Amino acid sequence: MKRDNPFDYLEVEGDPTKQNILEKEKFHGYDPSSPLTFDYSTYEDLCNSIFADDEIVFSSRSLGHFASKKQLRNSLSIWEDLKIDLHEIDMLDKSYKNVNNGYFIITQEFLDAMKLVHPFELPVLFNKRKNGEIYGQLENIAITGPDDDPDDNMVLYTNIELSRLNNKITTCLYNHEITHTQSCSRKSCRSILDLETLPIFIEELFASKIDASGDTLEKIRNIRLLEIVRMLDSYLDYPNMAYVCRIESDTYIKSTFQAIQLFNTYLTGNQNLKKEMENHINDIFAEESSVQDMLNRYNANMDEVPKCLKKLKIPR
């Protein structure tokens, strides 16, 4: 089948991975999603602009590898300074070993290993295979309620896995994953395609707070822009990639554009605007507002974000 648009997705009939996405949406009660459509001319021009920028192309060099867990924990003070409240989460204690590839049996031992903890109590594991690249993964177990109602379903967190880079970048990745523990419910985020928006925004917010020079923020932003190009390139080469891979890539592309627009608004705003946006994050974490509400408030939906490199780089 020929594609009119080289970025269009060709879904493989009977792709079993599509069920993974449908089940995740059903579990959380998210709105149904579908692969995104990208205007070829617009995104081709943007990709060419990014590839022509040496600062972006070489942004993933020299990321370090000496981050300490103590430094990650110390970043709790930034949440406190921002007056953003983190709610407790359900965690399965690491002493419980009888979980195999997400499969488990609910026994008394399992129930005894469940704890309500502050998210900074989640164990952190450094993935040696991912050293030298930006990588973070929040490990969890999904428990479906008896009536299959999203309000009765439960997410039980186990640990955060990170690549070990320098303290500043790793701390940003760490708090990206912490944000996921606070905003994964359908009341906080209604679409799976928007799931990475707030974590990437927080990633940049922490970069700006940790490094006053702006170097860490610029490096992280440039790496995210380069990732957009790589994902769009993969669409050209693999038009019928697995459905789950396409949705995951679309999620990062859409969320990155939206997070950039939100953070540029925050970065260039006055103190009143900054405080307003921080309060909005508090409301999202408390399930009193949603990521979509915030996007609408600050004109940061993907279609509203300029696809011009000058507008996407850190404002100077």
PEVENPE-V996856 format. One record per run of one state. SS is the DSSP state (H for helix, E for strand, - for the rest). FROM is the first residue (numbers start at 1). TO is the last residue. If there is no record, write none. Layout:
BEGIN
ss	from	to
SS	FROM	TO
SS	FROM	TO
END
This chain:
BEGIN
ss	from	to
-	1	17
H	18	28
-	29	30
E	31	31
-	32	39
H	40	51
-	52	53
H	54	57
-	58	68
H	69	74
-	75	75
H	76	82
-	83	88
E	89	92
-	93	99
E	100	100
-	101	102
E	103	103
-	104	107
H	108	112
-	113	113
E	114	117
-	118	118
H	119	121
-	122	122
E	123	126
-	127	127
H	128	130
-	131	135
E	136	143
-	144	149
H	150	152
-	153	153
E	154	162
-	163	166
H	167	182
-	183	190
E	191	191
H	192	194
-	195	196
H	197	210
-	211	214
H	215	237
-	238	242
H	243	268
-	269	270
H	271	285
-	286	290
H	291	297
-	298	301
H	302	304
-	305	308
H	309	312
-	313	316
END
